[in-house]
């Protein structure tokens, strides 16, 4: 599929990258949230050069990206939604970055899965700095766990 298949995606991506470049120091990465997008739009984004994608469901991401990884070995996949501990191993196998670890039980499940699979994705830890019960994340006092 070429850029002409969906020129809006290609042009929007170019415009966004230009805006990011103008506003940043160059270390910013555009993560395209591909969750719930039809295949033709994902293919258009790939054809436009986009290689970093975010998904919020492990099973949907497996279906979408397993074969595409063979064609695009430079893909970087981010899990951008909540993760259940029982899906930690699947997430470790597929994703390059897991956003977000919000509790020690999940961190332990990911660590165990990484040891088993022999693959360690980057992870982001959500910290509830104000220990506010209505907000997610690990409390500052429990970070050592």
C-alpha positions as CSV (number, residue, x, y, z in Angstrom):
1,X,0.0,0.0,0.0
2,X,1.3,3.5,-0.9
3,X,0.9,6.9,0.6
4,X,-1.7,7.5,-2.1
5,X,-4.0,4.9,-0.5
6,X,-4.8,7.4,2.2
7,X,-3.1,10.8,1.6
8,X,-4.8,12.3,4.7
9,X,-2.9,10.0,7.0
10,X,0.4,10.7,5.3
11,X,-0.1,14.5,5.3
12,X,-1.4,14.5,8.9
13,X,1.7,12.6,10.0
14,X,4.0,15.0,8.1
15,X,2.2,18.0,9.7
16,X,2.4,16.5,13.2
17,X,6.1,15.6,12.8
18,X,6.8,19.2,11.7
19,X,4.9,20.6,14.7
20,X,6.7,18.3,17.1
21,X,10.0,19.2,15.6
22,X,9.3,22.9,16.0
23,X,8.2,22.5,19.6
24,X,10.7,19.9,20.9
25,X,14.4,19.2,21.4
26,X,14.3,16.3,19.0
27,X,13.8,13.5,21.5
28,X,10.1,13.3,21.1
29,X,8.5,10.3,19.5
30,X,5.1,10.2,17.8
31,X,3.1,7.2,19.0
32,X,0.2,6.5,16.7
33,X,-2.7,5.0,18.7
34,X,-3.8,2.3,16.3
35,X,-6.4,0.8,18.7
36,X,-9.7,0.2,17.0
37,X,-8.5,1.6,13.6
38,X,-9.3,-0.4,10.5
39,X,-6.5,-2.2,8.7
40,X,-6.5,0.2,5.7
41,X,-5.7,3.1,8.0
42,X,-2.9,1.2,9.8
43,X,-1.5,0.2,6.5
44,X,-1.6,3.8,5.3
45,X,0.3,4.9,8.4
46,X,2.9,2.2,7.8
47,X,3.2,3.3,4.2
48,X,3.7,6.9,5.4
49,X,6.7,5.7,7.5
50,X,5.0,5.5,10.9
51,X,6.7,2.7,12.9
52,X,5.7,3.4,16.6
53,X,2.2,2.4,17.5
54,X,0.1,2.1,20.7
55,X,-2.5,-0.5,21.4
56,X,-4.7,-0.9,24.4
57,X,-5.7,-4.5,24.2
58,X,-3.2,-7.4,24.1
59,X,-5.3,-9.8,22.1
60,X,-6.3,-7.3,19.5
61,X,-2.7,-6.2,19.2
62,X,-1.5,-9.8,18.7
63,X,-4.0,-10.2,15.8
64,X,-3.0,-6.9,14.2
65,X,0.8,-7.0,14.6
66,X,2.0,-10.6,14.6
67,X,2.3,-10.8,10.8
68,X,3.2,-7.2,10.3
69,X,6.2,-7.6,12.5
70,X,7.7,-9.9,9.9
71,X,7.2,-7.2,7.2
72,X,8.2,-4.3,9.4
73,X,11.0,-5.5,11.8
74,X,11.5,-1.8,12.9
75,X,8.1,-1.6,14.5
76,X,7.9,-0.4,18.1
77,X,4.8,-1.4,19.9
78,X,3.5,0.3,23.0
79,X,0.8,-1.1,25.3
80,X,-1.1,2.1,26.2
81,X,-4.0,0.6,28.1
82,X,-4.5,-1.2,31.3
83,X,-2.9,-4.6,31.7
84,X,-4.2,-7.6,33.6
85,X,-1.6,-9.7,35.3
86,X,-2.8,-12.9,33.5
87,X,-1.9,-11.2,30.2
88,X,1.6,-10.2,31.3
89,X,3.4,-12.9,29.4
90,X,1.6,-12.1,26.2
91,X,2.3,-8.4,26.7
92,X,6.0,-9.1,27.3
93,X,6.3,-11.2,24.1
94,X,4.6,-8.6,21.9
95,X,5.2,-5.1,23.2
96,X,8.4,-3.1,23.3
97,X,7.1,-0.6,25.9
98,X,4.4,-1.2,28.5
99,X,2.7,1.9,29.7
100,X,1.8,1.7,32.6
101,X,2.6,-0.4,35.5
102,X,0.3,0.9,38.3
103,X,0.7,-1.7,41.0
104,X,3.4,-4.0,42.4
105,X,1.5,-7.2,41.6
106,X,1.6,-6.2,37.9
107,X,5.3,-5.3,38.1
108,X,6.1,-8.7,39.6
109,X,4.0,-10.5,36.9
110,X,5.9,-8.6,34.2
111,X,9.3,-9.4,35.8
112,X,8.4,-13.0,36.0
113,X,7.2,-13.1,32.4
114,X,10.3,-11.3,31.2
115,X,12.5,-13.9,32.9
116,X,10.5,-16.7,31.4
117,X,10.4,-15.3,27.9
118,X,13.9,-13.9,27.9
119,X,12.7,-10.5,26.7
120,X,12.4,-7.2,28.7
121,X,10.3,-4.4,27.3
122,X,10.7,-0.9,28.6
123,X,8.1,-0.1,31.3
124,X,6.7,3.1,32.7
125,X,5.6,3.1,36.3
126,X,2.6,5.2,37.4
127,X,3.2,6.7,40.8
128,X,0.5,8.3,42.9
129,X,2.6,11.0,44.4
130,X,-0.2,12.4,46.4
131,X,-1.5,9.1,47.7
132,X,-4.9,10.1,46.6
133,X,-7.3,7.1,46.8
134,X,-9.3,8.1,43.8
135,X,-6.2,8.0,41.6
136,X,-4.3,5.1,40.2
137,X,-0.6,4.2,40.6
138,X,1.7,2.9,43.2
139,X,2.2,5.0,46.3
140,X,5.6,6.5,46.8
141,X,6.1,4.5,50.0
142,X,5.5,1.2,48.1
143,X,7.9,1.8,45.2
144,X,10.7,-0.3,46.6
145,X,8.4,-3.3,46.4
